[in-house]
């Protein structure tokens, strides 16, 4: 059984998309953060790499 933390997944209908077709950096970062909580550890390296690529400063 997988339990998701208090953070709910981003709603794809309200995610911001850039004119080049890529997901907005903030939305991508939030999505990757949520995926890291539910994906098996074997995927964590790739998710971390993607997260570092899109990291945003608040």
C-alpha distance matrix in Angstrom:
0.0 3.8 6.5 9.9 13.0 15.9 17.3 16.9 17.4 21.1 22.6 24.2 27.1 28.2 27.6 31.0 32.3 35.3 38.4 37.6 34.3 32.0 29.5 30.9 30.3 28.7 26.3 25.4 24.9 22.5 20.5 20.4 19.3 16.3 15.5 15.8 13.0 10.4 12.3 12.4 15.4 17.6 18.0 18.7 22.4 23.0 21.3 23.3 26.4 26.0 25.3 28.5 30.4 29.7 29.6 31.5 33.6 33.4
3.8 0.0 3.8 6.5 9.7 12.9 13.9 13.6 14.0 17.7 19.5 21.2 24.3 25.0 24.3 27.6 29.0 31.9 35.1 34.3 31.2 28.8 26.1 27.3 26.6 24.9 22.6 21.8 21.2 18.8 16.9 16.7 15.6 12.5 11.9 12.3 9.4 6.9 9.4 10.4 13.3 15.8 15.6 16.0 19.8 20.2 18.1 20.1 23.3 22.6 21.8 25.1 27.0 26.1 25.9 27.7 29.8 29.6
6.5 3.8 0.0 3.8 6.5 9.4 11.0 11.2 12.5 16.3 18.3 20.6 23.4 23.7 23.3 26.6 28.4 31.4 34.8 34.4 31.4 28.8 25.8 26.6 25.8 23.6 21.5 21.3 20.3 17.5 16.2 16.5 14.7 11.5 12.1 12.5 8.9 7.8 11.2 12.7 15.1 18.0 17.5 17.1 20.9 21.5 18.8 20.4 23.8 23.0 21.6 24.9 26.9 25.6 25.1 26.4 28.2 27.6
9.9 6.5 3.8 0.0 3.8 6.6 7.4 7.7 9.1 12.8 15.1 17.5 20.3 20.3 19.8 23.0 25.0 28.0 31.4 31.2 28.3 25.7 22.5 23.0 22.3 20.0 17.9 17.9 16.9 13.9 12.9 13.5 11.6 8.3 9.7 10.5 7.1 6.8 10.6 13.0 15.1 18.0 16.7 16.0 19.7 19.9 16.8 18.4 21.7 20.6 18.9 22.2 24.1 22.5 21.9 23.0 24.8 24.1
13.0 9.7 6.5 3.8 0.0 3.8 5.4 7.5 9.8 13.1 15.8 18.6 21.2 20.5 19.9 23.0 25.3 28.1 31.7 31.7 29.0 26.2 22.8 22.7 21.6 18.9 17.4 17.8 16.2 13.0 13.1 13.7 10.9 8.4 10.9 11.0 7.6 9.0 12.7 15.0 16.4 19.6 18.2 16.7 20.2 20.7 17.4 18.3 21.7 20.7 18.4 21.4 23.7 21.9 20.7 21.4 22.7 21.7
15.9 12.9 9.4 6.6 3.8 0.0 3.8 6.2 9.6 12.3 14.8 18.0 20.1 19.0 19.0 22.0 24.8 27.7 31.3 31.7 29.2 26.5 22.9 22.4 21.6 18.5 17.1 18.3 16.7 13.2 13.9 15.3 12.4 10.1 13.3 13.8 10.9 12.4 16.0 18.6 19.9 23.1 21.4 19.8 23.1 23.4 19.8 20.6 23.9 22.5 19.9 22.9 25.0 22.7 21.3 21.4 22.3 20.7
17.3 13.9 11.0 7.4 5.4 3.8 0.0 3.8 6.6 8.9 11.8 14.8 17.0 15.8 15.4 18.3 21.1 23.9 27.5 27.9 25.5 22.8 19.2 18.6 17.9 14.8 13.3 14.6 13.2 9.5 10.4 12.2 9.6 7.5 11.0 12.0 10.0 11.6 14.9 17.9 19.2 22.0 19.8 18.2 21.3 21.1 17.4 18.2 21.3 19.5 17.0 20.1 21.8 19.3 18.2 18.2 19.4 17.9
16.9 13.6 11.2 7.7 7.5 6.2 3.8 0.0 3.8 6.5 8.6 11.9 14.0 13.3 13.4 16.7 19.4 22.6 26.0 26.5 23.7 21.4 17.9 17.8 17.8 15.0 12.6 14.1 13.7 10.0 9.8 12.4 10.9 7.9 10.8 13.0 11.2 11.7 14.8 18.2 20.2 22.5 20.1 19.2 22.3 21.5 17.9 19.5 22.2 20.0 18.0 21.4 22.6 19.9 19.5 19.5 21.2 19.8
17.4 14.0 12.5 9.1 9.8 9.6 6.6 3.8 0.0 3.8 6.3 8.8 11.6 11.3 10.8 14.2 16.4 19.7 23.0 23.3 20.3 18.1 14.7 15.2 15.5 13.2 10.2 11.3 11.6 8.2 6.9 9.9 9.5 6.5 8.7 11.6 10.8 10.8 13.2 16.9 19.0 20.8 18.0 17.5 20.4 19.1 15.6 17.6 19.9 17.4 15.9 19.5 20.2 17.6 17.8 18.2 20.4 19.6
21.1 17.7 16.3 12.8 13.1 12.3 8.9 6.5 3.8 0.0 3.8 6.1 8.6 7.8 7.1 10.5 13.0 16.3 19.6 20.3 17.4 15.4 11.8 12.1 13.0 10.7 7.5 9.4 10.5 7.3 6.5 10.2 10.6 8.7 10.7 13.7 13.7 13.9 15.9 19.6 21.4 22.9 19.7 19.2 21.6 19.8 16.4 18.3 20.1 17.0 15.6 19.0 19.2 16.2 16.7 16.5 18.9 18.0
22.6 19.5 18.3 15.1 15.8 14.8 11.8 8.6 6.3 3.8 0.0 3.8 5.4 5.6 6.5 10.2 12.6 16.2 19.1 20.1 17.1 15.8 12.5 13.2 15.0 13.2 9.7 11.8 13.6 10.9 9.7 13.4 14.2 12.1 13.6 17.0 16.9 16.5 18.4 22.2 24.3 25.6 22.3 22.3 24.6 22.6 19.3 21.6 23.0 19.8 18.8 22.2 21.9 18.8 19.7 19.4 21.8 20.8
24.2 21.2 20.6 17.5 18.6 18.0 14.8 11.9 8.8 6.1 3.8 0.0 3.8 5.4 5.1 8.5 9.9 13.6 16.2 17.0 13.7 12.8 10.0 11.5 13.9 13.0 9.3 10.8 13.5 11.7 9.8 13.3 15.1 13.4 14.1 17.6 18.2 17.6 18.7 22.5 24.6 25.3 21.8 22.1 24.1 21.6 18.7 21.2 22.1 18.6 18.2 21.6 20.7 17.8 19.4 19.3 22.1 21.7
27.1 24.3 23.4 20.3 21.2 20.1 17.0 14.0 11.6 8.6 5.4 3.8 0.0 3.8 5.8 8.6 10.2 13.9 16.0 17.6 14.5 14.4 11.9 12.9 15.9 14.9 11.5 13.7 16.4 14.6 13.3 16.9 18.4 16.8 17.8 21.3 21.7 21.1 22.4 26.2 28.4 29.1 25.6 25.9 27.8 25.2 22.4 24.8 25.5 21.9 21.5 24.6 23.6 20.5 22.0 21.4 23.9 23.1
28.2 25.0 23.7 20.3 20.5 19.0 15.8 13.3 11.3 7.8 5.6 5.4 3.8 0.0 3.8 6.4 9.2 12.7 15.3 17.2 14.6 14.1 11.1 11.0 13.8 12.3 9.4 12.4 14.7 12.8 12.5 16.2 17.2 16.2 17.8 20.9 21.3 21.4 23.0 26.7 28.5 29.5 26.0 25.7 27.5 25.2 22.1 23.9 24.8 21.2 20.2 23.1 22.2 18.8 19.9 18.8 20.9 19.8
27.6 24.3 23.3 19.8 19.9 19.0 15.4 13.4 10.8 7.1 6.5 5.1 5.8 3.8 0.0 3.8 6.5 10.0 13.0 14.4 11.9 10.7 7.4 7.5 10.2 9.2 6.2 8.8 11.4 10.2 9.8 13.2 14.8 14.3 15.6 18.5 19.5 19.8 20.9 24.6 26.1 26.9 23.2 22.9 24.4 21.9 18.9 20.6 21.2 17.6 16.8 19.6 18.5 15.1 16.5 15.7 18.3 17.7
31.0 27.6 26.6 23.0 23.0 22.0 18.3 16.7 14.2 10.5 10.2 8.5 8.6 6.4 3.8 0.0 3.8 6.7 9.8 11.6 9.8 8.9 6.2 5.3 8.8 8.7 6.9 9.3 12.0 11.8 12.0 14.8 16.6 16.8 18.0 20.6 22.1 22.6 23.4 27.0 28.1 28.6 24.9 24.4 25.3 22.7 19.9 21.4 21.4 17.7 17.0 19.3 17.7 14.2 15.9 14.7 17.2 16.9
32.3 29.0 28.4 25.0 25.3 24.8 21.1 19.4 16.4 13.0 12.6 9.9 10.2 9.2 6.5 3.8 0.0 3.8 6.6 8.0 6.1 5.8 4.6 5.3 9.1 10.4 8.8 9.7 13.0 13.7 13.2 15.5 17.9 18.4 18.8 21.4 23.4 23.7 23.8 27.3 28.3 28.4 24.6 24.4 25.0 22.0 19.7 21.4 20.8 17.0 17.1 19.2 16.9 13.9 16.3 15.7 18.6 19.0
35.3 31.9 31.4 28.0 28.1 27.7 23.9 22.6 19.7 16.3 16.2 13.6 13.9 12.7 10.0 6.7 3.8 0.0 3.8 5.3 5.4 5.4 6.1 5.9 9.1 11.3 10.9 11.3 14.3 15.7 15.6 17.3 19.8 20.8 21.1 23.4 25.7 26.3 26.1 29.3 30.0 29.8 26.0 25.7 25.7 22.7 20.8 22.0 20.9 17.3 17.6 19.0 16.2 13.5 16.1 15.3 18.1 18.9
38.4 35.1 34.8 31.4 31.7 31.3 27.5 26.0 23.0 19.6 19.1 16.2 16.0 15.3 13.0 9.8 6.6 3.8 0.0 3.8 5.4 7.4 9.3 9.7 12.7 15.1 14.6 14.9 17.9 19.5 19.1 20.7 23.4 24.4 24.4 26.8 29.2 29.5 29.1 32.3 33.0 32.5 28.7 28.7 28.5 25.3 23.8 25.1 23.6 20.1 20.8 22.0 18.9 16.6 19.4 18.7 21.3 22.3
37.6 34.3 34.4 31.2 31.7 31.7 27.9 26.5 23.3 20.3 20.1 17.0 17.6 17.2 14.4 11.6 8.0 5.3 3.8 0.0 3.8 5.7 8.8 10.1 12.4 15.5 15.0 14.3 17.4 19.4 18.7 19.6 22.7 23.8 23.4 25.5 28.3 28.5 27.6 30.5 31.1 30.3 26.5 26.8 26.2 22.8 21.8 23.2 21.3 17.9 19.2 20.2 16.9 15.2 18.5 18.5 21.5 23.0
34.3 31.2 31.4 28.3 29.0 29.2 25.5 23.7 20.3 17.4 17.1 13.7 14.5 14.6 11.9 9.8 6.1 5.4 5.4 3.8 0.0 3.8 6.7 9.1 11.9 14.6 13.2 12.4 15.9 17.5 16.2 17.5 20.7 21.3 20.7 23.2 25.8 25.6 24.9 27.9 28.9 28.1 24.4 24.8 24.7 21.3 20.0 21.9 20.4 16.8 18.2 19.8 16.8 15.0 18.3 18.5 21.8 23.0
32.0 28.8 28.8 25.7 26.2 26.5 22.8 21.4 18.1 15.4 15.8 12.8 14.4 14.1 10.7 8.9 5.8 5.4 7.4 5.7 3.8 0.0 3.8 6.4 8.5 11.4 10.3 9.0 12.3 14.3 13.1 14.1 17.2 18.3 17.7 19.9 22.6 22.8 22.1 25.1 25.7 25.1 21.4 21.5 21.4 18.0 16.6 18.3 16.9 13.2 14.4 16.1 13.2 11.2 14.6 15.1 18.5 20.0
29.5 26.1 25.8 22.5 22.8 22.9 19.2 17.9 14.7 11.8 12.5 10.0 11.9 11.1 7.4 6.2 4.6 6.1 9.3 8.8 6.7 3.8 0.0 3.8 6.3 8.3 6.6 5.9 9.5 10.8 9.9 11.5 14.3 15.2 15.2 17.5 19.9 20.3 20.0 23.3 24.1 24.0 20.2 20.0 20.4 17.4 15.2 16.9 16.3 12.5 12.8 15.0 12.8 10.1 12.9 13.1 16.5 17.5
30.9 27.3 26.6 23.0 22.7 22.4 18.6 17.8 15.2 12.1 13.2 11.5 12.9 11.0 7.5 5.3 5.3 5.9 9.7 10.1 9.1 6.4 3.8 0.0 3.8 5.6 5.4 6.1 8.6 10.0 10.5 12.2 14.2 15.6 16.3 18.3 20.5 21.5 21.6 24.9 25.4 25.7 22.0 21.1 21.5 18.9 16.4 17.3 16.9 13.3 12.7 14.5 12.5 9.2 11.2 10.4 13.4 14.2
30.3 26.6 25.8 22.3 21.6 21.6 17.9 17.8 15.5 13.0 15.0 13.9 15.9 13.8 10.2 8.8 9.1 9.1 12.7 12.4 11.9 8.5 6.3 3.8 0.0 3.8 5.5 5.1 6.0 8.6 9.8 10.5 12.2 14.3 15.2 16.4 18.8 20.4 20.4 23.4 23.3 23.8 20.2 18.9 19.0 16.7 14.2 14.4 14.0 10.8 9.6 11.0 9.4 5.7 7.4 6.9 10.2 11.6
28.7 24.9 23.6 20.0 18.9 18.5 14.8 15.0 13.2 10.7 13.2 13.0 14.9 12.3 9.2 8.7 10.4 11.3 15.1 15.5 14.6 11.4 8.3 5.6 3.8 0.0 3.8 5.5 5.1 6.2 8.6 10.0 10.6 12.5 14.3 15.5 17.3 19.1 19.8 23.0 23.1 24.2 20.7 19.0 19.7 18.0 14.9 15.0 15.5 12.6 10.4 12.2 11.7 7.9 7.9 6.5 9.2 9.4
26.3 22.6 21.5 17.9 17.4 17.1 13.3 12.6 10.2 7.5 9.7 9.3 11.5 9.4 6.2 6.9 8.8 10.9 14.6 15.0 13.2 10.3 6.6 5.4 5.5 3.8 0.0 3.8 5.4 5.1 6.1 8.6 9.8 10.7 12.2 14.3 15.9 17.1 17.9 21.3 22.0 23.0 19.4 18.3 19.5 17.4 14.2 15.2 16.0 12.7 11.1 13.8 13.2 9.7 10.5 10.0 12.9 12.9
25.4 21.8 21.3 17.9 17.8 18.3 14.6 14.1 11.3 9.4 11.8 10.8 13.7 12.4 8.8 9.3 9.7 11.3 14.9 14.3 12.4 9.0 5.9 6.1 5.1 5.5 3.8 0.0 3.8 5.5 5.1 6.1 8.5 10.0 10.4 12.2 14.6 15.7 15.7 18.9 19.4 20.0 16.3 15.3 16.2 13.8 10.9 12.1 12.5 9.0 8.0 11.0 10.2 7.1 8.9 9.8 13.2 14.2
24.9 21.2 20.3 16.9 16.2 16.7 13.2 13.7 11.6 10.5 13.6 13.5 16.4 14.7 11.4 12.0 13.0 14.3 17.9 17.4 15.9 12.3 9.5 8.6 6.0 5.1 5.4 3.8 0.0 3.8 5.5 5.2 6.2 8.7 9.9 10.6 12.9 14.8 15.1 18.1 18.0 19.1 15.7 13.9 14.8 13.2 9.9 10.2 11.2 8.5 6.0 8.8 9.2 6.2 6.3 7.4 10.6 11.7
22.5 18.8 17.5 13.9 13.0 13.2 9.5 10.0 8.2 7.3 10.9 11.7 14.6 12.8 10.2 11.8 13.7 15.7 19.5 19.4 17.5 14.3 10.8 10.0 8.6 6.2 5.1 5.5 3.8 0.0 3.8 5.5 5.1 6.4 8.7 10.0 11.3 13.1 14.3 17.6 18.1 19.7 16.4 14.8 16.5 15.3 11.6 12.3 14.1 11.5 9.1 12.2 13.0 10.1 9.7 10.0 12.5 12.5
20.5 16.9 16.2 12.9 13.1 13.9 10.4 9.8 6.9 6.5 9.7 9.8 13.3 12.5 9.8 12.0 13.2 15.6 19.1 18.7 16.2 13.1 9.9 10.5 9.8 8.6 6.1 5.1 5.5 3.8 0.0 3.8 5.4 5.2 6.2 8.7 10.2 11.1 11.8 15.4 16.5 17.6 14.2 13.4 15.3 13.5 10.0 11.9 13.6 10.7 9.3 13.0 13.4 10.9 11.7 12.8 15.8 16.1
20.4 16.7 16.5 13.5 13.7 15.3 12.2 12.4 9.9 10.2 13.4 13.3 16.9 16.2 13.2 14.8 15.5 17.3 20.7 19.6 17.5 14.1 11.5 12.2 10.5 10.0 8.6 6.1 5.2 5.5 3.8 0.0 3.8 5.4 4.9 6.1 8.9 10.1 10.0 13.1 13.5 14.5 11.1 9.8 11.6 10.0 6.4 8.1 10.0 7.6 6.3 10.1 11.0 9.4 10.1 12.2 15.3 16.4
19.3 15.6 14.7 11.6 10.9 12.4 9.6 10.9 9.5 10.6 14.2 15.1 18.4 17.2 14.8 16.6 17.9 19.8 23.4 22.7 20.7 17.2 14.3 14.2 12.2 10.6 9.8 8.5 6.2 5.1 5.4 3.8 0.0 3.8 5.5 5.3 6.9 9.4 10.3 13.2 13.3 15.2 12.4 10.3 12.5 12.0 8.3 8.8 11.7 10.2 7.6 10.9 12.8 11.2 10.5 12.2 14.5 15.1
16.3 12.5 11.5 8.3 8.4 10.1 7.5 7.9 6.5 8.7 12.1 13.4 16.8 16.2 14.3 16.8 18.4 20.8 24.4 23.8 21.3 18.3 15.2 15.6 14.3 12.5 10.7 10.0 8.7 6.4 5.2 5.4 3.8 0.0 3.8 5.4 5.3 6.9 8.8 12.2 13.3 15.5 12.7 11.5 14.4 13.8 10.1 11.7 14.5 12.8 11.0 14.5 16.0 14.3 14.0 15.4 17.7 17.8
15.5 11.9 12.1 9.7 10.9 13.3 11.0 10.8 8.7 10.7 13.6 14.1 17.8 17.8 15.6 18.0 18.8 21.1 24.4 23.4 20.7 17.7 15.2 16.3 15.2 14.3 12.2 10.4 9.9 8.7 6.2 4.9 5.5 3.8 0.0 3.8 5.3 5.3 5.7 9.3 10.8 12.3 9.4 8.9 12.0 11.0 7.8 10.2 12.9 11.3 10.5 14.1 15.4 14.3 14.8 16.9 19.7 20.3
15.8 12.3 12.5 10.5 11.0 13.8 12.0 13.0 11.6 13.7 17.0 17.6 21.3 20.9 18.5 20.6 21.4 23.4 26.8 25.5 23.2 19.9 17.5 18.3 16.4 15.5 14.3 12.2 10.6 10.0 8.7 6.1 5.3 5.4 3.8 0.0 3.8 5.6 5.5 7.9 8.2 10.4 8.0 6.2 9.5 9.7 6.6 8.1 11.4 10.9 9.7 12.8 14.9 14.4 14.2 16.6 19.1 20.0
13.0 9.4 8.9 7.1 7.6 10.9 10.0 11.2 10.8 13.7 16.9 18.2 21.7 21.3 19.5 22.1 23.4 25.7 29.2 28.3 25.8 22.6 19.9 20.5 18.8 17.3 15.9 14.6 12.9 11.3 10.2 8.9 6.9 5.3 5.3 3.8 0.0 3.8 6.0 8.3 9.3 12.2 10.7 9.2 12.8 13.4 10.4 11.6 15.1 14.6 13.0 16.1 18.3 17.5 16.9 18.9 20.9 21.2
10.4 6.9 7.8 6.8 9.0 12.4 11.6 11.7 10.8 13.9 16.5 17.6 21.1 21.4 19.8 22.6 23.7 26.3 29.5 28.5 25.6 22.8 20.3 21.5 20.4 19.1 17.1 15.7 14.8 13.1 11.1 10.1 9.4 6.9 5.3 5.6 3.8 0.0 3.8 6.6 9.1 11.5 10.0 9.9 13.7 13.8 11.3 13.4 16.5 15.8 15.0 18.3 20.1 19.3 19.4 21.5 23.9 24.2
12.3 9.4 11.2 10.6 12.7 16.0 14.9 14.8 13.2 15.9 18.4 18.7 22.4 23.0 20.9 23.4 23.8 26.1 29.1 27.6 24.9 22.1 20.0 21.6 20.4 19.8 17.9 15.7 15.1 14.3 11.8 10.0 10.3 8.8 5.7 5.5 6.0 3.8 0.0 3.8 6.5 8.0 6.5 7.3 10.9 10.8 9.1 11.7 14.4 14.0 14.0 17.1 18.7 18.6 19.1 21.7 24.4 25.3
12.4 10.4 12.7 13.0 15.0 18.6 17.9 18.2 16.9 19.6 22.2 22.5 26.2 26.7 24.6 27.0 27.3 29.3 32.3 30.5 27.9 25.1 23.3 24.9 23.4 23.0 21.3 18.9 18.1 17.6 15.4 13.1 13.2 12.2 9.3 7.9 8.3 6.6 3.8 0.0 3.8 5.4 5.9 7.1 10.4 11.3 10.6 12.7 15.2 15.7 16.0 18.6 20.4 20.9 21.3 24.1 26.7 27.8
15.4 13.3 15.1 15.1 16.4 19.9 19.2 20.2 19.0 21.4 24.3 24.6 28.4 28.5 26.1 28.1 28.3 30.0 33.0 31.1 28.9 25.7 24.1 25.4 23.3 23.1 22.0 19.4 18.0 18.1 16.5 13.5 13.3 13.3 10.8 8.2 9.3 9.1 6.5 3.8 0.0 3.8 5.3 5.0 7.9 9.9 9.8 10.8 13.4 14.7 14.9 16.9 19.1 20.0 20.1 23.2 25.5 27.0
17.6 15.8 18.0 18.0 19.6 23.1 22.0 22.5 20.8 22.9 25.6 25.3 29.1 29.5 26.9 28.6 28.4 29.8 32.5 30.3 28.1 25.1 24.0 25.7 23.8 24.2 23.0 20.0 19.1 19.7 17.6 14.5 15.2 15.5 12.3 10.4 12.2 11.5 8.0 5.4 3.8 0.0 3.8 5.7 7.1 8.5 9.7 11.2 12.8 14.3 15.4 17.1 18.8 20.3 20.9 24.3 26.9 28.7
18.0 15.6 17.5 16.7 18.2 21.4 19.8 20.1 18.0 19.7 22.3 21.8 25.6 26.0 23.2 24.9 24.6 26.0 28.7 26.5 24.4 21.4 20.2 22.0 20.2 20.7 19.4 16.3 15.7 16.4 14.2 11.1 12.4 12.7 9.4 8.0 10.7 10.0 6.5 5.9 5.3 3.8 0.0 3.8 5.6 5.6 6.3 8.6 10.2 10.9 12.2 14.4 15.7 16.9 17.8 21.2 24.1 25.9
18.7 16.0 17.1 16.0 16.7 19.8 18.2 19.2 17.5 19.2 22.3 22.1 25.9 25.7 22.9 24.4 24.4 25.7 28.7 26.8 24.8 21.5 20.0 21.1 18.9 19.0 18.3 15.3 13.9 14.8 13.4 9.8 10.3 11.5 8.9 6.2 9.2 9.9 7.3 7.1 5.0 5.7 3.8 0.0 3.8 5.5 5.0 5.9 8.4 9.8 10.1 12.0 14.0 15.2 15.4 18.7 21.3 23.1
22.4 19.8 20.9 19.7 20.2 23.1 21.3 22.3 20.4 21.6 24.6 24.1 27.8 27.5 24.4 25.3 25.0 25.7 28.5 26.2 24.7 21.4 20.4 21.5 19.0 19.7 19.5 16.2 14.8 16.5 15.3 11.6 12.5 14.4 12.0 9.5 12.8 13.7 10.9 10.4 7.9 7.1 5.6 3.8 0.0 3.8 5.5 5.1 6.2 8.7 9.7 10.5 12.4 14.4 14.9 18.5 21.1 23.4
23.0 20.2 21.5 19.9 20.7 23.4 21.1 21.5 19.1 19.8 22.6 21.6 25.2 25.2 21.9 22.7 22.0 22.7 25.3 22.8 21.3 18.0 17.4 18.9 16.7 18.0 17.4 13.8 13.2 15.3 13.5 10.0 12.0 13.8 11.0 9.7 13.4 13.8 10.8 11.3 9.9 8.5 5.6 5.5 3.8 0.0 3.8 5.4 5.0 6.2 8.5 9.9 10.7 12.5 13.9 17.5 20.6 23.0
21.3 18.1 18.8 16.8 17.4 19.8 17.4 17.9 15.6 16.4 19.3 18.7 22.4 22.1 18.9 19.9 19.7 20.8 23.8 21.8 20.0 16.6 15.2 16.4 14.2 14.9 14.2 10.9 9.9 11.6 10.0 6.4 8.3 10.1 7.8 6.6 10.4 11.3 9.1 10.6 9.8 9.7 6.3 5.0 5.5 3.8 0.0 3.8 5.4 5.1 6.0 8.6 9.8 10.6 11.6 15.0 18.0 20.0
23.3 20.1 20.4 18.4 18.3 20.6 18.2 19.5 17.6 18.3 21.6 21.2 24.8 23.9 20.6 21.4 21.4 22.0 25.1 23.2 21.9 18.3 16.9 17.3 14.4 15.0 15.2 12.1 10.2 12.3 11.9 8.1 8.8 11.7 10.2 8.1 11.6 13.4 11.7 12.7 10.8 11.2 8.6 5.9 5.1 5.4 3.8 0.0 3.8 5.4 4.9 6.1 8.5 9.9 9.9 13.5 16.1 18.4
26.4 23.3 23.8 21.7 21.7 23.9 21.3 22.2 19.9 20.1 23.0 22.1 25.5 24.8 21.2 21.4 20.8 20.9 23.6 21.3 20.4 16.9 16.3 16.9 14.0 15.5 16.0 12.5 11.2 14.1 13.6 10.0 11.7 14.5 12.9 11.4 15.1 16.5 14.4 15.2 13.4 12.8 10.2 8.4 6.2 5.0 5.4 3.8 0.0 3.8 5.4 5.2 6.3 8.9 9.9 13.6 16.4 19.3
26.0 22.6 23.0 20.6 20.7 22.5 19.5 20.0 17.4 17.0 19.8 18.6 21.9 21.2 17.6 17.7 17.0 17.3 20.1 17.9 16.8 13.2 12.5 13.3 10.8 12.6 12.7 9.0 8.5 11.5 10.7 7.6 10.2 12.8 11.3 10.9 14.6 15.8 14.0 15.7 14.7 14.3 10.9 9.8 8.7 6.2 5.1 5.4 3.8 0.0 3.8 5.4 5.0 6.4 8.4 11.9 15.3 17.9
25.3 21.8 21.6 18.9 18.4 19.9 17.0 18.0 15.9 15.6 18.8 18.2 21.5 20.2 16.8 17.0 17.1 17.6 20.8 19.2 18.2 14.4 12.8 12.7 9.6 10.4 11.1 8.0 6.0 9.1 9.3 6.3 7.6 11.0 10.5 9.7 13.0 15.0 14.0 16.0 14.9 15.4 12.2 10.1 9.7 8.5 6.0 4.9 5.4 3.8 0.0 3.8 5.4 5.3 5.7 9.1 12.2 14.6
28.5 25.1 24.9 22.2 21.4 22.9 20.1 21.4 19.5 19.0 22.2 21.6 24.6 23.1 19.6 19.3 19.2 19.0 22.0 20.2 19.8 16.1 15.0 14.5 11.0 12.2 13.8 11.0 8.8 12.2 13.0 10.1 10.9 14.5 14.1 12.8 16.1 18.3 17.1 18.6 16.9 17.1 14.4 12.0 10.5 9.9 8.6 6.1 5.2 5.4 3.8 0.0 3.8 5.5 5.1 8.8 11.4 14.4
30.4 27.0 26.9 24.1 23.7 25.0 21.8 22.6 20.2 19.2 21.9 20.7 23.6 22.2 18.5 17.7 16.9 16.2 18.9 16.9 16.8 13.2 12.8 12.5 9.4 11.7 13.2 10.2 9.2 13.0 13.4 11.0 12.8 16.0 15.4 14.9 18.3 20.1 18.7 20.4 19.1 18.8 15.7 14.0 12.4 10.7 9.8 8.5 6.3 5.0 5.4 3.8 0.0 3.8 5.8 9.1 12.2 15.4
29.7 26.1 25.6 22.5 21.9 22.7 19.3 19.9 17.6 16.2 18.8 17.8 20.5 18.8 15.1 14.2 13.9 13.5 16.6 15.2 15.0 11.2 10.1 9.2 5.7 7.9 9.7 7.1 6.2 10.1 10.9 9.4 11.2 14.3 14.3 14.4 17.5 19.3 18.6 20.9 20.0 20.3 16.9 15.2 14.4 12.5 10.6 9.9 8.9 6.4 5.3 5.5 3.8 0.0 3.8 6.3 9.9 12.6
29.6 25.9 25.1 21.9 20.7 21.3 18.2 19.5 17.8 16.7 19.7 19.4 22.0 19.9 16.5 15.9 16.3 16.1 19.4 18.5 18.3 14.6 12.9 11.2 7.4 7.9 10.5 8.9 6.3 9.7 11.7 10.1 10.5 14.0 14.8 14.2 16.9 19.4 19.1 21.3 20.1 20.9 17.8 15.4 14.9 13.9 11.6 9.9 9.9 8.4 5.7 5.1 5.8 3.8 0.0 3.8 6.8 9.7
31.5 27.7 26.4 23.0 21.4 21.4 18.2 19.5 18.2 16.5 19.4 19.3 21.4 18.8 15.7 14.7 15.7 15.3 18.7 18.5 18.5 15.1 13.1 10.4 6.9 6.5 10.0 9.8 7.4 10.0 12.8 12.2 12.2 15.4 16.9 16.6 18.9 21.5 21.7 24.1 23.2 24.3 21.2 18.7 18.5 17.5 15.0 13.5 13.6 11.9 9.1 8.8 9.1 6.3 3.8 0.0 3.7 6.4
33.6 29.8 28.2 24.8 22.7 22.3 19.4 21.2 20.4 18.9 21.8 22.1 23.9 20.9 18.3 17.2 18.6 18.1 21.3 21.5 21.8 18.5 16.5 13.4 10.2 9.2 12.9 13.2 10.6 12.5 15.8 15.3 14.5 17.7 19.7 19.1 20.9 23.9 24.4 26.7 25.5 26.9 24.1 21.3 21.1 20.6 18.0 16.1 16.4 15.3 12.2 11.4 12.2 9.9 6.8 3.7 0.0 3.8
33.4 29.6 27.6 24.1 21.7 20.7 17.9 19.8 19.6 18.0 20.8 21.7 23.1 19.8 17.7 16.9 19.0 18.9 22.3 23.0 23.0 20.0 17.5 14.2 11.6 9.4 12.9 14.2 11.7 12.5 16.1 16.4 15.1 17.8 20.3 20.0 21.2 24.2 25.3 27.8 27.0 28.7 25.9 23.1 23.4 23.0 20.0 18.4 19.3 17.9 14.6 14.4 15.4 12.6 9.7 6.4 3.8 0.0
